[in-house]
Amino acid sequence: MDMRAQIAASGPREAGLRARGWLIVALFFGLILAPAATELAQLGAAPGQENRILAPLPQWVGFRRLRDFTKATDAYIDDHFGLRDRLVHWNSRLRYGLGASSTPKVVIGSDGWLFYAGEKIIEQHTGEDVFTPAELERWVKVMTANRDWLARRGIAFIITIAPDKSTIYPEKLPTYPRPPGRTTRADQLVARLRTTDLVLVDPREALLEAKRSFPKLYFEGDSHWTQRGAFIAYSQLMEAVRAKFPNAALASLDDYDIAWGPAAASDLAFLLTLHGDLRYTAERFTRRSTHQLGTTMRNPTPGGWGWPIKFIETDLKAQPRLLVFGDSFTDYVLGPTFLFESFRDPVFTHHNGGTFNFTLVDEVKPDLVIFALAERYIALPPQVPLGF
């Protein structure tokens, strides 16, 4: 083939190569721009969102803070690039399908059960994280001081512990067996409190016994007990209450309509960004007649008590008044479903790791104070009470 023929033949090939080259360039820029385009069109939001606050848009404050501005910009881009929510969600779904968790805070157990692994719950469950003798004695000393302070004002005091899910359903955990004979923090604390005159309600045995008859005392996708589990704990707690207040109102199962339905509680599924994918059912208790009339919230005050305070108004004016220092186990299920409807105008706030707000006690003037804490929180050493 002569030179002219070669040149004539190469023309179409070069044109084809150029076309393919431009197509590759177009695809490249399309892939780069697609995430931003989907975000602008609001098509990139995933059904599950992360349980944390994403980095905010950085603010320019001058060249002296350039390094901080650069770090803040990187963090903002990492948290807000196009399709990020969708990619995080797909990653979590893939891992869950393979039996792996997308966050170290959640353990995937058998039969689809999820377990919280933060705050050393697993180490407490296996008995690797326990009290030292000094820590245990300080716990008892502070609670005894709290009880005595209340007693001087004619106020009764009860301590109760909400067992962690891993304590009641250890067989659902994947690979965290408790060594035989190993003692946990809860075992230590309960045994020590039994040697004092402090009033303790420990519902573990009642819950383990009830587990034989009722399938779900805790939610599969949540770290808290179900309403059935909370009712068992409530019944145990009210036995101690009625020992001090014999006429205290006591709810029975006959006061409720009980039916199976969708379970809204799924904080662990939320941590996996899968609460829109994983569905659960549980018993739902509906009181046939309610005593709860209204709720007023007081927000935290700067420099003061750092937790919201909930004031519940009831029509049980002949009943003792209750003040609860608790956590999500109390406020999430136990309180609004059962406990708060058994007392006159109860008040709830967080226990703040054992710090009692005695200013609030003097304001509320309760007949009874209940200190209710989840098993995971007993590792927190009680703090010096306010007012001492």
Number of C-alpha atoms within 10 A of each C-alpha: 5 6 8 8 9 10 10 10 11 11 11 11 11 11 11 12 12 12 12 12 12 12 12 12 12 12 12 12 11 12 11 12 12 14 17 16 15 14 16 11 9 10 13 18 16 18 13 21 18 15 12 7 7 12 15 13 12 15 10 13 10 8 9 8 10 12 10 15 17 13 12 18 18 14 16 16 14 13 15 17 12 22 20 17 20 17 14 17 23 16 16 21 20 13 15 16 10 9 14 16 21 20 13 12 16 19 22 21 20 13 9 14 20 27 29 23 18 13 13 15 22 23 16 24 26 20 19 16 16 21 21 11 10 8 15 19 15 15 22 18 13 18 24 17 14 20 20 16 17 20 13 9 13 13 18 20 24 18 21 21 24 26 21 25 25 22 20 18 16 17 13 19 20 14 10 15 12 17 11 7 7 11 17 20 22 23 12 15 18 16 11 14 19 11 8 11 9 16 17 20 21 18 20 18 10 14 23 15 11 16 16 9 8 12 11 19 24 25 25 29 27 23 24 29 25 24 25 24 25 26 23 17 24 22 18 17 21 20 15 16 23 13 10 13 16 12 12 19 19 18 17 10 11 9 14 14 12 15 10 10 11 11 17 14 24 21 19 26 23 19 24 26 26 24 20 13 12 14 15 16 15 21 20 17 19 14 17 9 8 12 15 20 11 10 13 11 13 11 12 12 10 7 6 8 19 13 14 14 18 19 18 20 20 20 15 17 11 11 17 19 21 23 26 24 24 25 20 16 22 27 19 16 20 24 20 13 21 22 24 25 24 24 28 25 25 26 25 23 24 25 20 19 17 24 19 24 18 17 12 16 18 11 8 16 17 23 20 24 24 21 22 23 24 17 20 21 20 20 21 14 17 21 15 14 16 13 9 8
